[in-house]
Amino acid sequence: MLSRYFVLCILVVWAVACKAPSEEVLKKYPTGEKQEAAEYSGSGPERQIVLRTGYYRDGTIAFEERLEKDTPVTFTEYYRNGNLKSRKRLDSGGNLSSASYFDSDGARQLTGDEIADIIAGVAQYAGPEATAEDVATMETSAGAIKLRLYTDVAPGHSNNFKKLANSGFYDSTTFHRIVPGFVIQGGDINSRDNNRQNDGSGSPGYNVDAEFNPRPHVKGTLAMARSQDPHSAGSQFYIALDRLTRLDNNYTVFGEVIEGLDVVDTIAGAARDKRDNPINPQRIYRVRVE
């Protein structure tokens, strides 16, 4: 009885010892944390990697690459917060067949063709003009902001804002420029692609003539951004964070915040990079004027 038990124990230990590990560490950080690991299929000459995984120092997954024989390769990349960053698929010949990219808050980034389609849709949109009774509701990642439009002094800009909002142009864009004590700026369709460097350079494909007026820049003022050309406003707008006298009569003021200044302050306090672009997207989910 004892010998049988002894033999059984040897067999169990042998089986455990000979079993191939489900994961093999390929690379470690200098301080010893796991950086890259692999899972295999088969054994001996047939042994091959079927899944390669990279890790951040805190143990969260940085990427996963599936490498199954004679099948397309899939490569998935993640942000440190665990959200999906990119998903790529290569055919059996190693050529990229499809790719999707995402912002750290989970929003899918658009391709150049998709952005072009949105701009084309704006050109075809023929909704009603703005009225003095209209209220714009801007749903953001920090909460809702309500705005009143100045149709009396800036009818062209008010109509343009309503057109862009109600056609969906602003949906899922971001506040791509934040300068505390100055402005929060958004409305650029380029904030939806995978290139942060071009944020602030986009437009709806046309410009709006300047409508400079006596309305002052105070906290909560809604106005249009532009280049050196006074008539170069397009889709990008800003909300003033303070009294900005130097902007008066140099930029078109066309509205004001009537509800949600606390939301504006929250957005203004977001951490940002060297280009004043928030590190974590300050998302504008939806804007509608009704």
Buried (B, 14 or more C-beta within 10 A) or exposed (E): EEEEEEEEEEEEEEEEEEEEEEEEEBEEEEEEEBBBBBBBBEEEEEEEBBBBBBBBEEEEBBBBBBBBEEEBBBBBBBBEEEEBBBBBBBEEEEEEEEEBBBBBBEBBBBBEEEBEEBBEEBEEEEEEEBEEEBEBBBBBBBBEBEBBBBBEBBBBBBBBBBBBBBBBBBBBBBBBBBEBEBBBBBBBBBBBBBEBEEBBEBBBEEBBEBBBBEBBBBBBBBBBBBEEEBEBBBBBBBBBBBEBEEBBBEBBBBBBBEBBBEBBBBBBEBEBEEEBBBEBBBBBBBBBBE
